[in-house]
Amino acid sequence: MIQRPSPSISTRKQPKQARATELVAAILQAAAQVLASEGAQRFTTTRVAEKAGVSVGSLYQYFPNKAALLFRLQSDEWRQTTDLLCGILEDTEKPPLERIRRLVHAFIRSECEEAAVRGALNDAAPLYRDAPEAREARATANRTVETFMREALPETSAPVRDLAGELIIKTLSAVGADFSASPHTSTEIEAYSDALADMFCAYLGSLRQQG
């Protein structure tokens, strides 16, 4: 049986008309801005409604409480990160090492651009890590990484490929979070991404030689 998010973190209803869709988009944009400026602890539906220029009642039509709003922002973040990873690693027209390099640059840049929101969402993330949306995002990303590693290391054993894929993704995530915790210039982001990509490419190159 498919598990559903509890009512406390589910949206009350889905927008069906263009006007309703625009309202939800405005609420989510305001929610991201409030989250970035106030943090998860001071995040409230009242502040979000004021920022969006709508009544709290209008907000409650789609999000019954702040947990539902945070969960939607977190779900959107999971989806965007998964889409980014899959879109780059599944581009078979480019060689594997080029895809790794593109992924590193795109991911680090995205982490820095959204650092305030991502940091605040991390405070609330433990509430949602076991939600179906989280499991689905992880499963999709894992399948893509597994397929990519088979292309990148065709002569390498499955256990070695699995370990390499896990190390790269976990390192990318941890390093991205740490690096984006403080502001950096575009030049610094580019140089850091180049160095990290060089490290991953050298690692895959050494595994290829061993294979």
Salt bridges, closest charged atoms under 4 A:
GLU38 OE1 - ARG42 NH1 2.27
ASP76 OD2 - ARG72 NE 3.22
ASP76 OD1 - ARG79 NH2 3.86
GLU77 OE2 - ARG118 NH1 2.23
ASP83 OD2 - ARG79 NH1 3.82
ASP91 OD2 - LYS94 NZ 3.07
ASP91 OD2 - ARG102 NH1 3.53
GLU111 OE2 - ARG118 NE 3.33
GLU146 OE2 - ARG150 NH1 3.38
GLU151 OE1 - ARG99 NH2 2.93
GLU166 OE2 - LYS170 NZ 2.85
GLU188 OE1 - HIS184 ND1 3.44
GLU190 OE2 - HIS105 ND1 3.69
ASP194 OD1 - ARG101 NH1 3.74
ASP194 OD1 - HIS105 NE2 2.85
ASP198 OD1 - ARG101 NH2 2.65
